[in-house]
Amino acid sequence: MQSSGTPLAGVRVVEVALGAGAVAAGPAGSLPGALLRDLGAEVTRVRPARRSTLDAGVEYERAWDHGKHPVELGDDPEAAARRVSELAAGADVLVLSGPEAALERRGVRYSTLAQANPRLIVSRIRPSFHALGDIPDIELLVQARAGLLTQIRAHRAGPAFGDPAVAGLGAALSATVGALALLYEREATGVGGWAETSLYDGLQAILPMIIGTVEHHSPSTTLLWQQQGPAEALSYRCADGEYLQLWFGAKGAYEQFLEHLGDPPSEKGYNADLISGAMVERGRRWAATFATRDRAEWLESLAGHQFRCEPVWRPGEALRDGHVRAIGLAVEREDPDLGPVTMLGPALRVRRAADGAAPPAAAGTRLLSDVRVLDLSAYLAGPVAPLILAELGADVVKVEPRTGDAHRAMQPMFAAGQRGKRALALDLKASGAAEVLRRLFRDSDVVHHNSRVGAAERLGYDESTVRAANPVAIYSFASGFGEQGPRALLPANDQLMQALAGIEAGQGGHGQPPTYLVWGAIDVTGGWLAACGIIAGLYARRRDGGGQVVRSSLLGAALTMKSGAFLAGDRVVGGPVLDAGQTGYGAAYRLYRGGDDAWFALAIPDQPAWDRLRATVPQADLPATPPPLRTESGEPQPAELILERLFATKDAGWWVSALRAAAVPVEPVPEADRTAFATGFVDDPVNRRLGRVTDYRWDDRGRVAQPSFPPRVGPEPAPRARAGIPGLGEHTREVLRESGFDDGEIAELIGNGTVAAPTATPLSPS
């Protein structure tokens, strides 16, 4: 039995981060261990004694690494590799990040380590590469190579520095999922395995909503796969200089807001105004209105309506909020240097909820190929978790209304979360729905949803109802704001969470308006977190028996994206500050413009790289050591101004060639529109060879290409998910037959409107 009530009790994790540091790699080197720690594992944190100069004055690791057992390696690379191998010999999971020269070339590789410890699981965040060659393991350079920096609506023309470390985040989450899936498999086989991902893979893990190509565009694919999303961000400056964020996602919310503000009614509705750009003109009027009163007054005036309004906070400020504290997302700790601090609490909670024996493992299954998932979720955040499970072999049955999921019309969002599933169309309010659900619950290992708090109880898929049919089910609820607290009943979405978590303010730059990132990144992060919890629950059930409950939230996902920020007393320790020009964090880590108005990204991770930069530009009066990154003010550093003037004297391409010749980490920034950005992923021959791309046909859209989710796993081949997107009710008959309904009963359910099924077989994926 689980002695501590946590799913990973007794699991020993060694997390080795030998890469470019916390700023350069983002959360890739620390978040896997933090998530596994919060799930009950004992984590040893291994890092080099010599730290990246980019991390000077940046306190991320205080938040990420608390509760881990620290091990510091010396400067001798051979001794360091031996120490890692020694630690791996006694571990269940080894999470590795860093250059191959420090690891694989010194014997720290799965094939070697598994000889001493056959049960070892190695989750490797390895250096990134694609058709243009290797990419340094540095967030800024990976984003630049991928074309992401032109997918941001900057305050000026040209690319913008990407403040959220989405590549590192995706690498961390996919590495964690890989480790957990292999732990689940190991309980059946007794043998470990490997998973691998990278920062480049991490971008694909977090950005599926905006990475896609389609043969025949619709208005929604044009909006997100050709363009950069809605032009009106719905954030407005108030009289006191603070900003607020609006959202009109609930039914009737837009119309109610227009009436409340005295704006003319819309002839075509919210979605049409958003897609057509008609809302931009309304936004100008609203901006003038909001500038007349302080934010607190507006928040009070706009509360209690169908439309939603939240403050735009800076990174770390949400930890002061009463709701965030009430639901355990802000936790007080004692730091040995700073004294009392408030940090992000567990964004994911898994606990044993019922007794019962686990189903026996099916012979010959791989990863999650013996798992049935009932997906009752909607929008984007909910469906991503079951898709991740499907890509690891699970059989996922999507349940949606007989009229279809509302997001079928928003096709990039639908495609980002609905591949690889079977579809059953069910009217949850019909008289026959309860029996259909009961049998589906009985036959499923996982039941997952992201409904508003209280909706599952009204519609018959709450935890107690599921447990009555299947006591050992894994019940996963991914809420918006958590299940308790003042905001629990409110609708939530990615944009509101960007405002609360400090993502919009951080991306906006010092003293500038917030910048909304139309990427769906928080929604997708929420899906990855829920998937981590579900797989941990499956592992605990297989190991110890008993049903499990998994609780996550969109708010927790948003705060995870800024989890390095914390409070020291009441002072925000938020990390590096983006400048007003949205170029970067300081002289050593930012974008520069060449004399031809083309841009390049410069990232100096250590003193030797800074020395090489100085040798390349001896005419510049640069300081002997790289200036620490900005963490308080957004004012430009003297070294930045020197380099700006110097780099403007020659074309960007000349500088990239000169700096690369001197082994200075640099990357040109391509002027990629959304189509070029997406095709850069899906047409990359390396991506295709590694299975990073999936192709299928989708109704009127024709041929569609999207990224597959990491990680890759081995040594045995991984199961493949279904390639296409299911049609409405495409598998209704098939799933009902598997649940014991005969053809006569199915015909009756169709006839009385309980379920829907097509009369002809849809075009199969190819």
Summary of the structure (lengths in Angstrom):
residues: 766
radius of gyration: 25.4
end to end distance: 45.4
largest distance: 85.4
contacts: 2886
relative contact order: 0.14
helix: 39%
strand: 19%
